[in-house]
Amino acid sequence: MAGADVGDKKVSTAAGDPLHGVTLQAMVSHLVDTLGWPELGTRIAINCFTSDPSIPSSLKFLRRTPWARKKVEALYLQTVSAPAAGKSPWPRGSASQRKG
């Protein structure tokens, strides 16, 4: 269901939205934990990631700048949908890695 009519307004639903329930702070924190500030600033060249970066200053900028927020959302989706380079998708000692 793409949306529901409520009176004269169409209200969108979360069906199919991979960002539903994920806060901007959670996205930025994940990217910083996964990539680090230097790599994040290389991938998305904005001052809040390259010049004295912090999560609060980044959130303030991203909340006021839709084009930058879109880039953060896209990079977040890339990092959560693709397994980390060099890391196995299976935990250590999982059945798929054990011999006979």
Secondary structure, DSSP 4 states (H G I P E B T S, - for coil): --EEEETTEEEE--TT-TTTT--HHHHHHHHHHHH-HHHHHHHS--HHHHSS--HHHHHHHHHH-HHHHHHHHHHHHHHHHSPPTT--SS-TT-GGGS--
